[in-house]
Amino acid sequence: MNRARASFLLGSAVFIGFTIASLGGQQPAAGGVFTAAQAQAGQNAYAQQCAGCHGDDFRGSADAPALQGQDFRAKWGPQAVNELFTYLVQTMPPTNPGALGEEGTLAVTAFLLQINGARAGQQPMTPRIETPINTLLVGPAQAPVPAAGRGGRGGGAPVVGAGTAARGRGQEANRGVTVAGEVKNYVPVTSEMLKNPPPGDWLIFRRNYHGHSHTPLNQVTPANVKNLQLQWVWAMNDSGANQTTPIVHNGIIYLATPSNIVQALDGKTGSLIWETRAGPDQAPGYGGIRSLAIADDKIFLPASNAHMVALSART
């Protein structure tokens, strides 16, 4: 093989290798990895789908992380643009992952980069951009833009349960006892009762310390279960995830719902005895409160802001 031919083959191999490597991961054109139009579309999508949980100011909440500033840069700066896109399209909104579609998710990704200092360019973002995010955040963070029509886990207004009132984020003045009432003939819950609950009570998340999740009541049997009939219905606040297990004591149902609302209901009639809004309010989305605790004359609420709130079980 002569020297000229060897040089030609070597050059061809290098060119082919470079082309294959380029196809494996798209790199941006100079000036940015998204267009201004994508970022604008992302701002609109953020207002509808994301601001309810992450905030108009991008600072997050007790239910969702901040999307601007040091925390965002620390988590996502070392990662590539396509990793952020993949995470968003696979997990957001939490109750309907992928609902934004590829184009919508690309737009939100572009908007998040923009508010953290990335600059728009002429080339639209695609799912294959492998540029490290921290190399794009060259400008100052963008000031928050008020969002209208905010949503949470998929947008839309929250469905509010009975005994509750719909309010937007920031309208939290209506705190404390919002429905006044008293549980008559209340019997304090002792340590012995928690160890050995009365048959008709459900005092612990799984009923007892053993976690049996079983009641000793035997009125309902395989033979008569077909005769059960609906007695009453109670609509729970739907501004977040309803995952609670009620506490039952002496015929009274103690119920925790999203936005840190605690209610006492008459187990026979379904009537609301009292309601307390411990706060803070939650955006439609995160924050399932799994249960309450009861001891002596207190109801204990593990609130969404990492506070433990003690309420009177009577009132």
C-alpha positions as CSV (number, residue, x, y, z in Angstrom):
1,M,0.0,0.0,0.0
2,N,1.5,3.4,-1.0
3,R,1.7,6.3,1.4
4,A,-1.0,8.4,-0.4
5,R,-3.6,5.6,-0.2
6,A,-2.8,4.9,3.5
7,S,-3.3,8.6,4.3
8,F,-6.6,8.6,2.5
9,L,-7.9,5.5,4.3
10,L,-6.8,6.9,7.7
11,G,-8.5,10.2,7.0
12,S,-11.7,8.4,5.9
13,A,-11.7,6.3,9.1
14,V,-11.3,9.3,11.3
15,F,-14.1,11.1,9.4
16,I,-16.5,8.1,9.8
17,G,-15.7,7.7,13.5
18,F,-16.3,11.4,14.1
19,T,-19.7,11.2,12.2
20,I,-20.8,8.2,14.3
21,A,-19.9,9.9,17.5
22,S,-21.8,13.0,16.4
23,L,-24.9,10.9,15.7
24,G,-24.7,9.4,19.2
25,G,-25.3,12.7,20.9
26,Q,-26.4,15.9,19.4
27,Q,-24.5,19.0,20.4
28,P,-25.9,22.5,20.2
29,A,-25.2,25.2,17.8
30,A,-23.4,28.2,19.1
31,G,-25.6,30.5,21.1
32,G,-27.9,28.1,23.0
33,V,-29.6,24.8,23.1
34,F,-33.2,26.1,22.8
35,T,-35.1,28.9,21.1
36,A,-36.8,31.8,22.6
37,A,-40.1,30.5,21.3
38,Q,-39.6,27.2,23.2
39,A,-38.8,29.0,26.4
40,Q,-42.0,31.1,26.0
41,A,-44.1,28.0,25.5
42,G,-42.4,26.4,28.5
43,Q,-43.3,29.4,30.6
44,N,-47.0,29.0,29.7
45,A,-46.9,25.3,30.4
46,Y,-45.1,25.9,33.7
47,A,-47.9,28.3,34.8
48,Q,-50.5,25.7,34.0
49,Q,-48.9,22.5,35.2
50,C,-46.0,23.3,37.6
51,A,-46.4,26.6,39.4
52,G,-49.0,25.2,41.8
53,C,-46.4,23.1,43.5
54,H,-43.1,24.7,42.6
55,G,-44.3,28.2,43.0
56,D,-44.5,31.4,40.9
57,D,-41.1,32.3,42.3
58,F,-39.6,28.8,41.5
59,R,-38.7,28.4,45.2
60,G,-40.7,25.2,45.7
61,S,-42.6,24.4,48.8
62,A,-42.9,21.7,51.4
63,D,-44.1,19.4,48.7
64,A,-41.8,20.2,45.8
65,P,-38.2,21.3,45.3
66,A,-36.9,24.7,44.1
67,L,-36.3,25.0,40.4
68,Q,-34.1,28.1,40.4
69,G,-30.9,29.0,42.1
70,Q,-28.3,27.1,44.1
71,D,-30.3,24.0,44.7
72,F,-31.2,23.5,41.0
73,R,-27.6,24.2,39.9
74,A,-26.2,21.7,42.5
75,K,-28.5,18.9,41.4
76,W,-28.7,19.5,37.7
77,G,-25.6,21.5,36.8
78,P,-23.3,18.4,36.4
79,Q,-26.0,16.6,34.4
80,A,-26.7,16.8,30.7
81,V,-29.7,18.6,29.2
82,N,-31.2,15.3,27.9
83,E,-31.0,13.9,31.4
84,L,-33.2,16.7,32.7
85,F,-35.6,16.3,29.8
86,T,-35.8,12.5,30.4
87,Y,-36.5,13.0,34.1
88,L,-39.3,15.4,33.4
89,V,-41.0,13.5,30.7
90,Q,-40.9,10.3,32.7
91,T,-42.0,11.7,36.1
92,M,-43.9,14.9,35.6
93,P,-46.7,15.7,36.4
94,P,-46.5,13.1,39.2
95,T,-50.1,11.9,38.8
96,N,-49.9,11.7,35.0
97,P,-46.2,11.4,33.9
98,G,-45.6,12.3,30.3
99,A,-48.8,14.3,29.9
100,L,-47.0,17.2,28.5
101,G,-45.7,15.2,25.6
102,E,-42.3,15.5,24.1
103,E,-42.7,19.0,22.7
104,G,-44.3,20.3,25.9
105,T,-41.6,18.8,28.1
106,L,-38.8,20.2,25.9
107,A,-40.5,23.6,26.3
108,V,-40.5,23.3,30.1
109,T,-36.9,22.1,30.0
110,A,-36.0,25.2,28.0
111,F,-37.8,27.5,30.4
112,L,-36.1,26.0,33.4
113,L,-32.7,26.5,31.8
114,Q,-33.6,30.1,30.9
115,I,-34.7,31.1,34.3
116,N,-31.4,29.8,35.7
117,G,-29.3,31.8,33.3
118,A,-29.1,29.9,30.0
119,R,-29.5,31.9,26.8
120,A,-31.7,31.1,23.9
121,G,-30.2,30.3,20.5
122,Q,-31.4,29.6,16.9
123,Q,-31.5,25.8,17.2
124,P,-34.6,24.2,18.8
125,M,-34.0,21.8,21.7
126,T,-34.2,18.1,21.0
127,P,-34.3,15.1,23.4
128,R,-30.6,14.3,22.5
129,I,-28.7,17.4,23.7
130,E,-25.8,16.0,25.8
131,T,-24.4,19.4,26.8
132,P,-23.7,19.7,30.6
133,I,-26.2,22.1,32.1
134,N,-23.6,24.0,34.1
135,T,-21.9,25.1,30.9
136,L,-25.1,26.8,29.7
137,L,-25.9,28.8,32.9
138,V,-23.8,31.8,31.9
139,G,-26.2,34.6,32.7
140,P,-28.0,35.9,35.8
141,A,-31.1,34.0,37.0
142,Q,-34.4,35.4,35.6
143,A,-36.8,37.3,37.9
144,P,-40.0,35.4,38.6
145,V,-42.9,36.1,36.3
146,P,-46.4,35.9,37.9
147,A,-48.2,32.8,36.6
148,A,-51.9,32.7,35.9
149,G,-54.1,29.6,35.9
150,R,-51.8,27.6,38.0
151,G,-52.2,23.9,38.3
152,G,-50.5,21.1,40.3
153,R,-50.3,17.5,39.5
154,G,-51.6,17.9,36.0
155,G,-53.4,21.3,36.3
156,G,-57.0,22.2,36.8
157,A,-58.8,23.5,39.8
158,P,-58.9,21.4,43.0
159,V,-62.0,19.6,43.9
160,V,-62.9,20.6,47.4
161,G,-64.6,18.3,49.9
162,A,-67.5,19.0,52.2
163,G,-66.7,21.3,55.1
164,T,-63.9,23.0,53.1
165,A,-63.5,26.1,51.1
166,A,-61.5,26.5,47.9
167,R,-58.7,29.0,48.1
168,G,-55.7,29.9,46.0
169,R,-52.1,29.7,47.2
170,G,-51.2,32.5,49.5
171,Q,-54.8,32.9,50.8
172,E,-54.2,31.2,54.1
173,A,-55.9,33.6,56.5
174,N,-58.7,31.2,57.3
175,R,-56.7,29.1,59.7
176,G,-57.6,27.5,63.0
177,V,-61.1,26.2,63.9
178,T,-63.2,26.7,60.8
179,V,-66.2,24.6,62.0
180,A,-66.9,24.8,65.7
181,G,-68.3,21.9,67.6
182,E,-67.7,19.5,70.5
183,V,-67.5,15.7,70.8
184,K,-69.9,14.9,73.6
185,N,-68.8,12.5,76.4
186,Y,-65.3,12.2,75.1
187,V,-63.2,9.5,76.8
188,P,-59.4,10.2,77.0
189,V,-57.2,7.6,75.2
190,T,-54.9,5.9,77.7
191,S,-51.6,4.0,77.0
192,E,-53.4,0.8,77.9
193,M,-56.1,1.5,75.3
194,L,-53.4,2.1,72.7
195,K,-51.9,-1.3,73.6
196,N,-55.2,-3.1,73.6
197,P,-57.7,-1.1,71.6
198,P,-61.4,-1.5,72.3
199,P,-63.0,-3.7,69.6
200,G,-64.9,-0.8,68.0
201,D,-61.9,1.6,68.0
202,W,-59.1,2.1,65.4
203,L,-56.6,4.2,67.4
204,I,-53.4,3.5,65.4
205,F,-52.5,3.6,61.7
206,R,-52.6,-0.3,61.6
207,R,-55.0,-0.5,64.5
208,N,-52.4,-1.9,67.0
209,Y,-48.7,-1.8,67.6
210,H,-48.3,-5.2,65.9
211,G,-49.6,-3.7,62.7
212,H,-52.3,-6.4,62.3
213,S,-54.7,-4.1,60.3
214,H,-57.5,-6.4,61.5
215,T,-60.7,-5.7,63.5
216,P,-62.1,-8.2,66.0
217,L,-65.6,-7.1,65.2
218,N,-67.6,-10.0,63.8
219,Q,-71.0,-8.6,62.8
220,V,-70.1,-8.7,59.1
221,T,-69.7,-12.2,57.8
222,P,-69.5,-13.9,54.4
223,A,-73.1,-14.8,54.8
224,N,-74.5,-11.3,55.4
225,V,-72.0,-9.0,53.6
226,K,-74.3,-8.9,50.6
227,N,-76.9,-7.1,52.7
228,L,-74.6,-4.1,53.5
229,Q,-76.0,-0.7,52.3
230,L,-74.6,2.7,51.9
231,Q,-75.4,4.9,54.9
232,W,-73.6,8.2,54.1
233,V,-70.8,9.7,52.0
234,W,-68.2,12.3,52.8
235,A,-66.3,14.3,50.2
236,M,-62.6,14.8,51.2
237,N,-60.5,17.8,50.2
238,D,-58.8,17.0,46.9
239,S,-56.1,19.6,46.8
240,G,-53.5,16.9,47.2
241,A,-53.0,13.1,47.5
242,N,-55.6,11.5,49.7
243,Q,-53.8,8.5,51.4
244,T,-55.0,8.8,54.9
245,T,-56.2,6.1,57.3
246,P,-58.9,7.6,59.7
247,I,-58.6,7.2,63.4
248,V,-61.8,6.0,65.1
249,H,-62.5,6.4,68.8
250,N,-65.8,5.9,70.6
251,G,-67.8,6.3,67.4
252,I,-66.0,9.4,66.2
253,I,-64.0,9.4,63.0
254,Y,-61.0,11.7,62.9
255,L,-59.9,12.4,59.4
256,A,-56.9,14.2,57.9
257,T,-57.1,15.6,54.4
258,P,-54.7,17.6,52.1
259,S,-53.9,21.2,53.1
260,N,-53.6,19.9,56.7
261,I,-57.3,19.9,57.4
262,V,-58.5,17.8,60.3
263,Q,-62.1,16.9,60.8
264,A,-64.2,15.0,63.4
265,L,-67.2,13.1,62.0
266,D,-70.0,11.3,63.7
267,G,-69.5,7.7,62.6
268,K,-73.2,6.9,62.6
269,T,-74.5,9.9,60.6
270,G,-71.5,11.3,58.8
271,S,-72.2,14.7,60.3
272,L,-69.3,17.1,60.7
273,I,-68.7,17.8,64.3
274,W,-65.6,20.1,64.0
275,E,-63.0,21.1,61.5
276,T,-59.6,22.7,62.0
277,R,-57.3,24.0,59.3
278,A,-53.8,23.7,60.8
279,G,-52.1,25.0,57.6
280,P,-50.2,25.5,55.5
281,D,-52.5,25.2,52.4
282,Q,-51.1,22.9,49.7
283,A,-51.1,23.4,46.0
284,P,-53.0,20.7,44.0
285,G,-50.4,18.0,43.9
286,Y,-48.2,16.6,46.6
287,G,-48.6,15.8,50.2
288,G,-50.4,12.7,51.2
289,I,-51.0,12.6,55.0
290,R,-51.0,8.9,55.9
291,S,-52.8,9.2,59.2
292,L,-53.2,10.9,62.6
293,A,-52.3,9.9,66.1
294,I,-54.4,10.1,69.2
295,A,-53.5,10.1,72.9
296,D,-55.3,11.4,76.0
297,D,-57.4,14.3,74.7
298,K,-55.2,15.2,71.8
299,I,-55.2,14.6,68.0
300,F,-51.7,14.8,66.5
301,L,-51.2,15.9,62.9
302,P,-47.9,15.3,61.0
303,A,-48.3,18.4,58.9
304,S,-46.9,18.8,55.4
305,N,-44.4,21.5,56.5
306,A,-42.6,19.0,58.9
307,H,-44.4,20.3,62.0
308,M,-46.3,18.2,64.5
309,V,-49.6,19.9,65.4
310,A,-51.6,18.9,68.6
311,L,-55.3,19.6,68.5
312,S,-58.1,19.1,71.0
313,A,-59.9,15.9,70.2
314,R,-63.0,17.3,71.8
315,T,-63.2,20.6,69.9
